[in-house]
Amino acid sequence: MDRRTILKASLAALLVPASARAAAPVIQVYKTPTCGCCHAWVDHLRANGFAVKATDVEDTSPYRSKYKVPNELASCHTGVVAGYALEGHVPAADIKRLLAERPKAHGLAVPRMPMGSPGMEGDRKDPFDVILIRQDGKHAVYRHYGA
């Protein structure tokens, strides 16, 4: 390469923010093979800069147990990133906040499958909460989304 090409490439690299140059966290997702909303949630994660490794399983409940997601917060798929559980249709913005704040918690959950959450888009948009699953077994609202 000539000097001009090297200089242009170096300047271009400097213009890209460090956060964009960092490797995207990999989210491991356990989902059933026939669930369309699970595929849509994976697409949402990828569109928001996450690398995703999706694994089809017959039953996601063993993964909920393994990652300490209470049954009352169950949904249709379980993800894991940086040691945190992600149960259900958790928005990418909340995952990014979780990774930035690093609270002492098991993870986040969006119980059931609320319409309007990532992967459940459609004509209706229901209010829903993103729940923080604390290490003491209790949980609290991490973020509320209105209708």
MIGUKE-835215 format. One record per residue: residue in three letters; y, x, z of N, C-alpha, C in turn; residue number from 1. Coordinates in steps of 0.2 Angstrom, whole numbers, plus 5000, padded with zeros to 4 digits. Example, Ala and Ser with C-alpha at 12.3 -4.5 7.8 and 13.67 -1.06 7.14 Angstrom:
# residues 2
SITE | ALA | 4972 | 5066 | 5039 | 4978 | 5062 | 5039 | 4984 | 5066 | 5039 | 1;
SITE | SER | 4989 | 5064 | 5035 | 4995 | 5068 | 5036 | 5000 | 5064 | 5039 | 2;
END
This chain:
# residues 147
SITE | MET | 4994 | 5004 | 5000 | 5000 | 5000 | 5000 | 5006 | 5004 | 5000 | 1;
SITE | ASP | 5011 | 5002 | 4997 | 5018 | 5006 | 4997 | 5022 | 5004 | 5003 | 2;
SITE | ARG | 5027 | 5008 | 5005 | 5031 | 5007 | 5011 | 5034 | 5001 | 5011 | 3;
SITE | ARG | 5036 | 4998 | 5006 | 5040 | 4991 | 5006 | 5035 | 4986 | 5008 | 4;
SITE | THR | 5029 | 4986 | 5006 | 5024 | 4981 | 5008 | 5023 | 4981 | 5015 | 5;
SITE | ILE | 5022 | 4987 | 5018 | 5020 | 4989 | 5025 | 5026 | 4986 | 5029 | 6;
SITE | LEU | 5032 | 4988 | 5027 | 5038 | 4985 | 5030 | 5039 | 4978 | 5030 | 7;
SITE | LYS | 5037 | 4974 | 5025 | 5038 | 4967 | 5025 | 5032 | 4964 | 5029 | 8;
SITE | ALA | 5026 | 4967 | 5029 | 5021 | 4964 | 5034 | 5023 | 4965 | 5041 | 9;
SITE | SER | 5026 | 4971 | 5043 | 5028 | 4973 | 5049 | 5033 | 4968 | 5052 | 10;
SITE | LEU | 5038 | 4966 | 5048 | 5043 | 4962 | 5049 | 5041 | 4955 | 5050 | 11;
SITE | ALA | 5036 | 4953 | 5046 | 5033 | 4946 | 5046 | 5029 | 4945 | 5053 | 12;
SITE | ALA | 5026 | 4950 | 5055 | 5022 | 4950 | 5061 | 5027 | 4949 | 5067 | 13;
SITE | LEU | 5032 | 4953 | 5067 | 5037 | 4952 | 5072 | 5040 | 4945 | 5073 | 14;
SITE | LEU | 5041 | 4942 | 5067 | 5044 | 4935 | 5067 | 5039 | 4930 | 5070 | 15;
SITE | VAL | 5033 | 4931 | 5070 | 5028 | 4926 | 5073 | 5028 | 4927 | 5081 | 16;
SITE | PRO | 5029 | 4921 | 5084 | 5029 | 4922 | 5092 | 5022 | 4924 | 5094 | 17;
SITE | ALA | 5023 | 4928 | 5100 | 5017 | 4931 | 5103 | 5012 | 4925 | 5105 | 18;
SITE | SER | 5014 | 4919 | 5107 | 5009 | 4914 | 5108 | 5005 | 4912 | 5102 | 19;
SITE | ALA | 5008 | 4912 | 5096 | 5005 | 4910 | 5090 | 5000 | 4916 | 5088 | 20;
SITE | ARG | 5001 | 4922 | 5090 | 4997 | 4927 | 5088 | 4991 | 4928 | 5093 | 21;
SITE | ALA | 4991 | 4925 | 5099 | 4986 | 4925 | 5104 | 4980 | 4921 | 5101 | 22;
SITE | ALA | 4974 | 4923 | 5103 | 4968 | 4919 | 5101 | 4968 | 4912 | 5104 | 23;
SITE | ALA | 4967 | 4907 | 5101 | 4967 | 4900 | 5103 | 4961 | 4900 | 5108 | 24;
SITE | PRO | 4962 | 4897 | 5114 | 4956 | 4896 | 5118 | 4950 | 4892 | 5115 | 25;
SITE | VAL | 4944 | 4893 | 5116 | 4939 | 4890 | 5113 | 4937 | 4884 | 5118 | 26;
SITE | ILE | 4936 | 4878 | 5115 | 4934 | 4872 | 5119 | 4927 | 4871 | 5117 | 27;
SITE | GLN | 4922 | 4871 | 5121 | 4915 | 4869 | 5120 | 4915 | 4861 | 5121 | 28;
SITE | VAL | 4913 | 4858 | 5116 | 4912 | 4850 | 5117 | 4905 | 4848 | 5116 | 29;
SITE | TYR | 4903 | 4844 | 5121 | 4896 | 4841 | 5121 | 4897 | 4834 | 5119 | 30;
SITE | LYS | 4894 | 4832 | 5114 | 4895 | 4825 | 5111 | 4889 | 4822 | 5108 | 31;
SITE | THR | 4888 | 4816 | 5107 | 4882 | 4813 | 5103 | 4884 | 4814 | 5096 | 32;
SITE | PRO | 4879 | 4814 | 5092 | 4880 | 4815 | 5085 | 4883 | 4809 | 5081 | 33;
SITE | THR | 4882 | 4803 | 5083 | 4884 | 4798 | 5080 | 4891 | 4795 | 5082 | 34;
SITE | CYS | 4894 | 4798 | 5087 | 4901 | 4795 | 5090 | 4907 | 4797 | 5085 | 35;
SITE | GLY | 4910 | 4793 | 5082 | 4915 | 4794 | 5077 | 4922 | 4796 | 5081 | 36;
SITE | CYS | 4923 | 4793 | 5087 | 4929 | 4795 | 5091 | 4928 | 4802 | 5094 | 37;
SITE | CYS | 4922 | 4804 | 5095 | 4922 | 4811 | 5097 | 4924 | 4816 | 5092 | 38;
SITE | HIS | 4922 | 4815 | 5085 | 4924 | 4819 | 5080 | 4931 | 4819 | 5079 | 39;
SITE | ALA | 4934 | 4813 | 5080 | 4942 | 4812 | 5079 | 4945 | 4816 | 5085 | 40;
SITE | TRP | 4942 | 4816 | 5091 | 4945 | 4820 | 5096 | 4945 | 4828 | 5095 | 41;
SITE | VAL | 4939 | 4830 | 5092 | 4939 | 4837 | 5090 | 4944 | 4839 | 5085 | 42;
SITE | ASP | 4945 | 4834 | 5080 | 4950 | 4835 | 5075 | 4957 | 4836 | 5078 | 43;
SITE | HIS | 4958 | 4832 | 5083 | 4965 | 4832 | 5087 | 4966 | 4839 | 5090 | 44;
SITE | LEU | 4960 | 4841 | 5093 | 4961 | 4848 | 5097 | 4962 | 4853 | 5091 | 45;
SITE | ARG | 4959 | 4853 | 5086 | 4960 | 4858 | 5081 | 4967 | 4858 | 5078 | 46;
SITE | ALA | 4969 | 4852 | 5077 | 4976 | 4851 | 5074 | 4981 | 4854 | 5079 | 47;
SITE | ASN | 4979 | 4854 | 5085 | 4984 | 4857 | 5090 | 4983 | 4864 | 5092 | 48;
SITE | GLY | 4979 | 4868 | 5088 | 4978 | 4875 | 5089 | 4972 | 4877 | 5093 | 49;
SITE | PHE | 4968 | 4873 | 5095 | 4962 | 4875 | 5098 | 4956 | 4876 | 5094 | 50;
SITE | ALA | 4952 | 4881 | 5095 | 4946 | 4883 | 5092 | 4941 | 4878 | 5096 | 51;
SITE | VAL | 4937 | 4875 | 5092 | 4932 | 4870 | 5095 | 4925 | 4872 | 5093 | 52;
SITE | LYS | 4920 | 4872 | 5098 | 4913 | 4873 | 5096 | 4910 | 4866 | 5098 | 53;
SITE | ALA | 4908 | 4862 | 5094 | 4905 | 4856 | 5095 | 4898 | 4856 | 5095 | 54;
SITE | THR | 4894 | 4854 | 5100 | 4887 | 4854 | 5101 | 4885 | 4846 | 5102 | 55;
SITE | ASP | 4880 | 4844 | 5097 | 4878 | 4837 | 5097 | 4872 | 4837 | 5103 | 56;
SITE | VAL | 4872 | 4833 | 5107 | 4867 | 4832 | 5112 | 4865 | 4824 | 5112 | 57;
SITE | GLU | 4859 | 4823 | 5115 | 4857 | 4816 | 5115 | 4860 | 4812 | 5121 | 58;
SITE | ASP | 4862 | 4816 | 5126 | 4865 | 4813 | 5132 | 4870 | 4818 | 5135 | 59;
SITE | THR | 4876 | 4815 | 5136 | 4881 | 4820 | 5139 | 4882 | 4820 | 5147 | 60;
SITE | SER | 4878 | 4815 | 5150 | 4878 | 4815 | 5157 | 4876 | 4821 | 5161 | 61;
SITE | PRO | 4871 | 4825 | 5159 | 4870 | 4831 | 5162 | 4876 | 4836 | 5162 | 62;
SITE | TYR | 4880 | 4836 | 5157 | 4886 | 4840 | 5156 | 4891 | 4838 | 5161 | 63;
SITE | ARG | 4892 | 4831 | 5162 | 4897 | 4829 | 5167 | 4895 | 4831 | 5174 | 64;
SITE | SER | 4888 | 4831 | 5175 | 4886 | 4833 | 5182 | 4887 | 4841 | 5183 | 65;
SITE | LYS | 4885 | 4844 | 5178 | 4886 | 4852 | 5178 | 4893 | 4854 | 5180 | 66;
SITE | TYR | 4898 | 4850 | 5176 | 4905 | 4852 | 5177 | 4909 | 4848 | 5182 | 67;
SITE | LYS | 4905 | 4844 | 5186 | 4908 | 4841 | 5192 | 4913 | 4835 | 5190 | 68;
SITE | VAL | 4911 | 4831 | 5185 | 4915 | 4826 | 5183 | 4912 | 4820 | 5187 | 69;
SITE | PRO | 4916 | 4816 | 5191 | 4913 | 4810 | 5194 | 4911 | 4805 | 5189 | 70;
SITE | ASN | 4906 | 4801 | 5191 | 4904 | 4796 | 5186 | 4909 | 4790 | 5185 | 71;
SITE | GLU | 4913 | 4789 | 5190 | 4918 | 4784 | 5188 | 4924 | 4786 | 5183 | 72;
SITE | LEU | 4924 | 4793 | 5182 | 4928 | 4795 | 5177 | 4925 | 4797 | 5170 | 73;
SITE | ALA | 4919 | 4794 | 5169 | 4915 | 4796 | 5163 | 4918 | 4793 | 5157 | 74;
SITE | SER | 4917 | 4796 | 5151 | 4919 | 4794 | 5145 | 4913 | 4796 | 5140 | 75;
SITE | CYS | 4915 | 4797 | 5134 | 4909 | 4798 | 5129 | 4908 | 4805 | 5127 | 76;
SITE | HIS | 4912 | 4810 | 5129 | 4910 | 4817 | 5128 | 4913 | 4821 | 5133 | 77;
SITE | THR | 4911 | 4827 | 5134 | 4913 | 4832 | 5139 | 4914 | 4839 | 5136 | 78;
SITE | GLY | 4920 | 4841 | 5137 | 4922 | 4848 | 5135 | 4923 | 4853 | 5140 | 79;
SITE | VAL | 4923 | 4859 | 5139 | 4924 | 4864 | 5144 | 4929 | 4869 | 5141 | 80;
SITE | VAL | 4934 | 4871 | 5144 | 4938 | 4877 | 5142 | 4940 | 4881 | 5148 | 81;
SITE | ALA | 4940 | 4887 | 5148 | 4942 | 4892 | 5153 | 4939 | 4890 | 5160 | 82;
SITE | GLY | 4933 | 4887 | 5160 | 4930 | 4885 | 5166 | 4932 | 4878 | 5169 | 83;
SITE | TYR | 4936 | 4874 | 5165 | 4939 | 4868 | 5167 | 4935 | 4862 | 5162 | 84;
SITE | ALA | 4933 | 4857 | 5166 | 4930 | 4851 | 5162 | 4935 | 4847 | 5159 | 85;
SITE | LEU | 4934 | 4844 | 5153 | 4938 | 4840 | 5149 | 4934 | 4834 | 5148 | 86;
SITE | GLU | 4935 | 4828 | 5151 | 4931 | 4822 | 5150 | 4934 | 4817 | 5146 | 87;
SITE | GLY | 4932 | 4815 | 5141 | 4935 | 4810 | 5137 | 4941 | 4812 | 5132 | 88;
SITE | HIS | 4945 | 4808 | 5131 | 4950 | 4809 | 5126 | 4957 | 4812 | 5129 | 89;
SITE | VAL | 4956 | 4818 | 5132 | 4962 | 4821 | 5135 | 4966 | 4824 | 5129 | 90;
SITE | PRO | 4973 | 4822 | 5129 | 4977 | 4825 | 5124 | 4978 | 4832 | 5125 | 91;
SITE | ALA | 4979 | 4835 | 5119 | 4980 | 4843 | 5119 | 4985 | 4845 | 5123 | 92;
SITE | ALA | 4991 | 4842 | 5123 | 4997 | 4844 | 5127 | 4995 | 4845 | 5134 | 93;
SITE | ASP | 4991 | 4840 | 5137 | 4989 | 4841 | 5144 | 4984 | 4846 | 5145 | 94;
SITE | ILE | 4980 | 4848 | 5140 | 4975 | 4854 | 5141 | 4979 | 4860 | 5141 | 95;
SITE | LYS | 4984 | 4860 | 5137 | 4989 | 4866 | 5136 | 4992 | 4867 | 5143 | 96;
SITE | ARG | 4995 | 4862 | 5146 | 4998 | 4862 | 5153 | 4993 | 4864 | 5158 | 97;
SITE | LEU | 4987 | 4862 | 5158 | 4982 | 4864 | 5163 | 4981 | 4871 | 5162 | 98;
SITE | LEU | 4980 | 4874 | 5156 | 4979 | 4881 | 5155 | 4985 | 4885 | 5157 | 99;
SITE | ALA | 4991 | 4882 | 5157 | 4997 | 4886 | 5159 | 4998 | 4886 | 5166 | 100;
SITE | GLU | 4996 | 4880 | 5169 | 4997 | 4880 | 5177 | 4991 | 4883 | 5181 | 101;
SITE | ARG | 4985 | 4882 | 5178 | 4979 | 4885 | 5181 | 4978 | 4882 | 5188 | 102;
SITE | PRO | 4978 | 4875 | 5189 | 4977 | 4873 | 5196 | 4970 | 4874 | 5198 | 103;
SITE | LYS | 4969 | 4873 | 5205 | 4963 | 4874 | 5208 | 4960 | 4867 | 5207 | 104;
SITE | ALA | 4956 | 4866 | 5202 | 4953 | 4859 | 5200 | 4947 | 4860 | 5196 | 105;
SITE | HIS | 4943 | 4855 | 5195 | 4937 | 4855 | 5191 | 4939 | 4854 | 5184 | 106;
SITE | GLY | 4945 | 4850 | 5183 | 4947 | 4848 | 5176 | 4951 | 4842 | 5175 | 107;
SITE | LEU | 4951 | 4839 | 5169 | 4954 | 4833 | 5167 | 4950 | 4828 | 5165 | 108;
SITE | ALA | 4952 | 4822 | 5165 | 4948 | 4816 | 5163 | 4952 | 4811 | 5160 | 109;
SITE | VAL | 4950 | 4807 | 5155 | 4953 | 4801 | 5153 | 4947 | 4796 | 5153 | 110;
SITE | PRO | 4946 | 4793 | 5158 | 4940 | 4788 | 5159 | 4940 | 4783 | 5153 | 111;
SITE | ARG | 4934 | 4781 | 5152 | 4932 | 4776 | 5147 | 4935 | 4778 | 5140 | 112;
SITE | MET | 4937 | 4774 | 5136 | 4939 | 4776 | 5130 | 4946 | 4772 | 5128 | 113;
SITE | PRO | 4951 | 4773 | 5131 | 4957 | 4769 | 5130 | 4960 | 4769 | 5123 | 114;
SITE | MET | 4962 | 4764 | 5120 | 4965 | 4763 | 5113 | 4971 | 4767 | 5113 | 115;
SITE | GLY | 4973 | 4771 | 5108 | 4979 | 4775 | 5108 | 4978 | 4782 | 5110 | 116;
SITE | SER | 4973 | 4783 | 5114 | 4972 | 4790 | 5116 | 4970 | 4794 | 5110 | 117;
SITE | PRO | 4970 | 4801 | 5110 | 4968 | 4805 | 5104 | 4961 | 4804 | 5103 | 118;
SITE | GLY | 4960 | 4802 | 5096 | 4953 | 4800 | 5094 | 4952 | 4793 | 5094 | 119;
SITE | MET | 4956 | 4789 | 5097 | 4955 | 4782 | 5098 | 4961 | 4778 | 5095 | 120;
SITE | GLU | 4965 | 4781 | 5090 | 4970 | 4779 | 5087 | 4969 | 4772 | 5083 | 121;
SITE | GLY | 4973 | 4768 | 5083 | 4972 | 4761 | 5079 | 4978 | 4757 | 5080 | 122;
SITE | ASP | 4977 | 4750 | 5079 | 4982 | 4746 | 5079 | 4985 | 4744 | 5086 | 123;
SITE | ARG | 4981 | 4746 | 5091 | 4983 | 4744 | 5098 | 4984 | 4751 | 5102 | 124;
SITE | LYS | 4988 | 4751 | 5107 | 4989 | 4757 | 5111 | 4990 | 4754 | 5118 | 125;
SITE | ASP | 4985 | 4756 | 5122 | 4985 | 4754 | 5129 | 4987 | 4760 | 5133 | 126;
SITE | PRO | 4990 | 4758 | 5139 | 4992 | 4763 | 5144 | 4986 | 4767 | 5146 | 127;
SITE | PHE | 4986 | 4773 | 5148 | 4981 | 4777 | 5151 | 4983 | 4782 | 5155 | 128;
SITE | ASP | 4979 | 4785 | 5159 | 4981 | 4790 | 5164 | 4976 | 4796 | 5162 | 129;
SITE | VAL | 4979 | 4802 | 5162 | 4975 | 4808 | 5162 | 4974 | 4810 | 5170 | 130;
SITE | ILE | 4968 | 4811 | 5172 | 4966 | 4812 | 5179 | 4965 | 4819 | 5180 | 131;
SITE | LEU | 4967 | 4822 | 5185 | 4966 | 4829 | 5188 | 4960 | 4828 | 5193 | 132;
SITE | ILE | 4954 | 4831 | 5191 | 4949 | 4831 | 5196 | 4949 | 4837 | 5200 | 133;
SITE | ARG | 4951 | 4836 | 5207 | 4952 | 4841 | 5211 | 4946 | 4844 | 5214 | 134;
SITE | GLN | 4946 | 4850 | 5217 | 4940 | 4853 | 5219 | 4938 | 4850 | 5226 | 135;
SITE | ASP | 4942 | 4846 | 5229 | 4939 | 4843 | 5235 | 4936 | 4836 | 5234 | 136;
SITE | GLY | 4935 | 4835 | 5227 | 4931 | 4829 | 5225 | 4936 | 4823 | 5224 | 137;
SITE | LYS | 4942 | 4824 | 5226 | 4947 | 4818 | 5225 | 4950 | 4819 | 5218 | 138;
SITE | HIS | 4953 | 4814 | 5216 | 4957 | 4815 | 5209 | 4964 | 4811 | 5210 | 139;
SITE | ALA | 4968 | 4813 | 5205 | 4975 | 4811 | 5205 | 4977 | 4810 | 5198 | 140;
SITE | VAL | 4982 | 4806 | 5197 | 4985 | 4806 | 5190 | 4989 | 4812 | 5189 | 141;
SITE | TYR | 4987 | 4815 | 5183 | 4990 | 4821 | 5181 | 4996 | 4820 | 5176 | 142;
SITE | ARG | 4995 | 4814 | 5172 | 5000 | 4812 | 5167 | 4999 | 4805 | 5165 | 143;
SITE | HIS | 5004 | 4801 | 5165 | 5003 | 4794 | 5163 | 5006 | 4793 | 5156 | 144;
SITE | TYR | 5002 | 4789 | 5152 | 5004 | 4787 | 5145 | 5005 | 4780 | 5145 | 145;
SITE | GLY | 5011 | 4777 | 5143 | 5013 | 4770 | 5143 | 5010 | 4767 | 5136 | 146;
SITE | ALA | 5010 | 4761 | 5136 | 5008 | 4757 | 5129 | 5013 | 4759 | 5124 | 147;
END
